[in-house]
Amino acid sequence: MRRPRSVVVVGAGLAGLRASVALRGRGFDGDLTVVGEEPHGPYDRPGLSKEVLTGHRAANDTDLPVPSDLDARWLLGRRAVGLERAGRRLRLDDGTDLGYDGLVIATGAAARPWPGPGSLPGSGIHTLRGRGDALRLRHALAQGGPLLVVGAGFLGSEVASAARTLNVPVTLVGSAHQPMERAVGPVVGSVLAGAQTAAGVDLRLGTTVTRFVGRRTLQGAVLSDGSRIRARTALLALGARPNTGWLRGSGLLLSEGAARGVARDRRGRALTVDAGPVPDIVVVGDAAATPHPLPGDGSPTHLSIGHWSEAVDHADAVAAALLGHEDPGDHPVPSFWSDQFGLRIRSVGLPGLADLTRVHEHDPDRSRLEVSYHLGRRFVGALTVNRTSRLAAHRERISREWRRITSV
């Protein structure tokens, strides 16, 4: 592959910024263009569901630092709507066509909309993905609630925690038997359920919303168990889906189901529908479906990981692939964190793959927890609550396991 003279980065969030910085760090001195759908530059999303909602942090304080020597052209408030791979042309929503030698797909993900049944009231229903969403929800919470959170995963649990610090009444509805169960399993989920209940959350698990009450403004909801919830504001925390619709018809492999996103190889290069790598297109961040050997017998299976760490940890690898440099080596172990209800939850690996959870420490009086996750005989993840220092050893063990699998 010849060295690219011009690179277009589609996505002006964390993943796009880190990939741009990595390209410059690896000596790319050609034209660099960053396209972003939102009207402002890169910012950090994790604080949106925590400090920004509570008012302890201004929305602008989430801005990410952009190196003064990045020397990039920023096209903000512009959205990619199509890709013509043969001619290396990217089409934007204003009709502009951008040519490229190298392309970085970093378009992230969007909040999943209400799937039904029924329609939504004209006002009172929120999703939370971007900065504007956080400001609108913060304004709604300032009115005092009650708040209905639909979805008891990471986002739903964090928003419920933020609302309770504002003394807003919260009902949290989740279809699983425990909060965050799909991500961390039932053992940790039961601990989180106890913390949420102790904080005054009305926890409704194993149920779903069948319809919202109210036409012009939200008044409440009816649940699948027949109960009725009163609410002035509702947050739909139903997960995220990658922003990859603009790539339909491009010939790239768009994975569905659990492996949502643009399928990529181990180095980050996008795959075509016949599973061949595209040397001039790489994918990073929430838009990527990443190959991983853990779920199977050593052959890669694509996973949608979607953690903050993925955008950061893979930026250098995709920059190296796009510039034709050698693979920088082992890819880091994914990690995630969540602060809610006074708990510092930290995890490494892929706990959601596990079929067995082992408890190493559980101290309810001091709110401490340490667990490990296993898939058959393989060690696939670990999680701590208020025990962050315990994770380093787990991370190293997982890294050794992954190196062993991929070297076979």
VENPEBEL-V637932 format. One record per residue. SS is DSSP state (a for helix, b for strand, c for the rest). Layout:
ss={SS;SS}
//
This chain:
ss={c;c;c;c;c;b;b;b;b;b;c;c;c;a;a;a;a;a;a;a;a;a;a;a;a;c;c;c;c;c;b;b;b;b;b;b;c;c;c;c;c;c;b;c;c;a;a;a;a;c;a;a;a;a;c;c;c;c;a;a;a;a;b;c;c;c;c;c;c;c;c;c;b;b;b;b;c;c;c;b;b;b;b;b;c;c;c;c;b;b;b;b;c;c;c;c;b;b;b;c;c;b;b;b;b;c;c;c;b;b;b;c;c;c;c;c;c;c;c;c;c;c;b;c;b;b;c;c;c;c;a;a;a;a;a;a;a;a;a;a;a;c;c;c;c;c;b;b;b;b;c;c;c;a;a;a;a;a;a;a;a;a;a;a;a;c;c;c;c;b;b;b;b;b;c;c;c;c;c;c;a;a;a;a;a;a;a;a;a;a;a;a;a;a;a;a;a;a;c;c;c;b;b;b;b;c;c;c;b;b;b;b;b;c;c;c;b;c;c;b;b;b;b;c;c;c;c;b;b;b;c;c;b;b;b;b;c;c;c;b;b;b;c;c;a;a;a;c;c;c;c;b;c;b;b;c;c;c;c;c;b;b;b;b;c;c;c;c;b;b;b;b;c;c;c;c;b;b;b;b;b;b;b;c;a;a;a;b;b;b;b;b;c;c;c;c;c;c;c;c;b;b;b;c;c;c;c;a;a;a;a;a;a;c;a;a;a;a;a;a;a;a;a;c;c;c;c;c;c;c;c;c;c;c;b;b;b;b;b;b;c;c;b;b;b;b;b;b;b;c;a;a;a;c;c;b;b;b;b;b;b;b;b;a;a;a;c;b;b;b;b;b;b;b;b;c;c;b;b;b;b;b;b;b;b;c;c;a;a;a;a;a;a;a;a;a;a;a;a;a;a;a;a;a;a;a;a;c}
//
